[in-house]
Amino acid sequence: MPKLYYTATSCGAANFMAAKASGLVWEAEQVDLMTKKTTRGDVDFATVNAKGNVPCLVLDDGSVLNENAGTLTFIGMQGDSNPLYPNDATKRAHINNALSYTSAEWHAHLGQLFNPALGEEVKAHILAIVNRKLTYMNDVMLKDKEYVTGSELSIADFYLFVTLTWTAYLKVDISGFPVVEAYFKRMSEHPAVTSAQEAMASNPETTA
């Protein structure tokens, strides 16, 4: 069976959430990104994924997926009909579009704020970009929607949600973006999220 490597607070957690919500029973193991070791087997993670990042999904044929756009869509395509990634071309295109935005436009900029070496001028520049992205999400992407692509939860929601959890730590204030804030609260309380968070706390051996 496939094996998912992730951490409970990085974007890799979105994949655990999606896999669990999809009813998949895959092997799973958390990674210590500081030591670059797996947390149960103490394996050098570079021997699993040369990029050293999570998510990392090792498939049955031994090949590796290590980008959210690849791992989450692979999860969504399991089974004949997964409501988190409906077998409908238009719906999938909108979900893919949301995944791309979250990765390239939101995560790519927000994630830079984790760098402790940033100077104040550079940090201010990045924060201005982050606020523009939040404005787009608030006024366009999430406007009049329960979830990213409409009224139905999708794999894209788990990715966006996990990245939004970083805003408090990074001191990015989302209170001025009421649509985003309401979405974040809704996702925080969703059973698919809370059950996955509870499971991840024990570093389970599977995604069940």
Solvent accessible surface area in square Angstrom, and as a share of the most:
residue,aa,sasa,rsa
1,M,131,0.58
2,P,13,0.08
3,K,40,0.17
4,L,0,0.00
5,Y,20,0.07
6,Y,0,0.00
7,T,17,0.10
8,A,43,0.33
9,T,107,0.62
10,S,21,0.14
11,C,10,0.06
12,G,0,0.00
13,A,1,0.00
14,A,0,0.00
15,N,0,0.00
16,F,0,0.00
17,M,3,0.01
18,A,0,0.00
19,A,0,0.00
20,K,51,0.22
21,A,45,0.35
22,S,30,0.19
23,G,61,0.59
24,L,27,0.14
25,V,83,0.48
26,W,17,0.06
27,E,76,0.34
28,A,0,0.00
29,E,9,0.04
30,Q,25,0.11
31,V,6,0.03
32,D,53,0.28
33,L,65,0.32
34,M,178,0.79
35,T,81,0.47
36,K,88,0.37
37,K,74,0.31
38,T,4,0.02
39,T,67,0.39
40,R,99,0.36
41,G,47,0.45
42,D,99,0.51
43,V,67,0.38
44,D,62,0.32
45,F,0,0.00
46,A,57,0.44
47,T,104,0.60
48,V,32,0.18
49,N,3,0.01
50,A,101,0.78
51,K,113,0.48
52,G,11,0.10
53,N,43,0.22
54,V,10,0.06
55,P,1,0.01
56,C,0,0.00
57,L,0,0.00
58,V,36,0.21
59,L,30,0.15
60,D,108,0.56
61,D,118,0.61
62,G,50,0.48
63,S,52,0.33
64,V,54,0.31
65,L,52,0.26
66,N,32,0.17
67,E,95,0.43
68,N,11,0.06
69,A,55,0.43
70,G,27,0.26
71,T,0,0.00
72,L,0,0.00
73,T,22,0.13
74,F,50,0.21
75,I,0,0.00
76,G,1,0.01
77,M,98,0.44
78,Q,52,0.23
79,G,66,0.64
80,D,143,0.74
81,S,89,0.57
82,N,14,0.07
83,P,102,0.64
84,L,13,0.06
85,Y,9,0.03
86,P,22,0.14
87,N,117,0.60
88,D,61,0.32
89,A,90,0.70
90,T,86,0.50
91,K,94,0.40
92,R,56,0.20
93,A,57,0.44
94,H,104,0.46
95,I,4,0.02
96,N,64,0.33
97,N,101,0.52
98,A,6,0.05
99,L,4,0.02
100,S,63,0.41
101,Y,32,0.12
102,T,1,0.01
103,S,42,0.27
104,A,61,0.48
105,E,64,0.29
106,W,0,0.00
107,H,43,0.19
108,A,51,0.40
109,H,41,0.18
110,L,0,0.00
111,G,23,0.22
112,Q,78,0.35
113,L,19,0.09
114,F,91,0.38
115,N,71,0.37
116,P,134,0.84
117,A,88,0.68
118,L,34,0.17
119,G,40,0.39
120,E,133,0.60
121,E,150,0.67
122,V,75,0.43
123,K,68,0.29
124,A,59,0.46
125,H,114,0.51
126,I,6,0.03
127,L,55,0.27
128,A,46,0.35
129,I,23,0.12
130,V,0,0.00
131,N,60,0.31
132,R,144,0.52
133,K,35,0.15
134,L,0,0.00
135,T,61,0.36
136,Y,91,0.35
137,M,0,0.00
138,N,18,0.09
139,D,74,0.39
140,V,86,0.49
141,M,17,0.07
142,L,1,0.00
143,K,112,0.47
144,D,137,0.71
145,K,77,0.33
146,E,79,0.35
147,Y,19,0.07
148,V,4,0.02
149,T,50,0.29
150,G,19,0.18
151,S,87,0.56
152,E,94,0.42
153,L,25,0.12
154,S,3,0.02
155,I,0,0.00
156,A,1,0.01
157,D,0,0.00
158,F,0,0.00
159,Y,3,0.01
160,L,1,0.00
161,F,3,0.01
162,V,5,0.03
163,T,0,0.00
164,L,1,0.00
165,T,51,0.29
166,W,25,0.09
167,T,6,0.04
168,A,86,0.66
169,Y,163,0.62
170,L,23,0.11
171,K,178,0.75
172,V,9,0.05
173,D,100,0.52
174,I,21,0.11
175,S,66,0.42
176,G,59,0.57
177,F,30,0.12
178,P,84,0.53
179,V,47,0.27
180,V,0,0.00
181,E,73,0.33
182,A,49,0.38
183,Y,1,0.00
184,F,51,0.21
185,K,121,0.51
186,R,76,0.28
187,M,0,0.00
188,S,37,0.24
189,E,108,0.48
190,H,42,0.19
191,P,97,0.61
192,A,18,0.14
193,V,0,0.00
194,T,59,0.34
195,S,48,0.31
196,A,0,0.00
197,Q,75,0.34
198,E,136,0.61
199,A,21,0.16
200,M,6,0.03
201,A,92,0.71
202,S,86,0.55
203,N,34,0.17
204,P,27,0.17
205,E,116,0.52
206,T,45,0.26
207,T,0,0.00
208,A,65,0.51
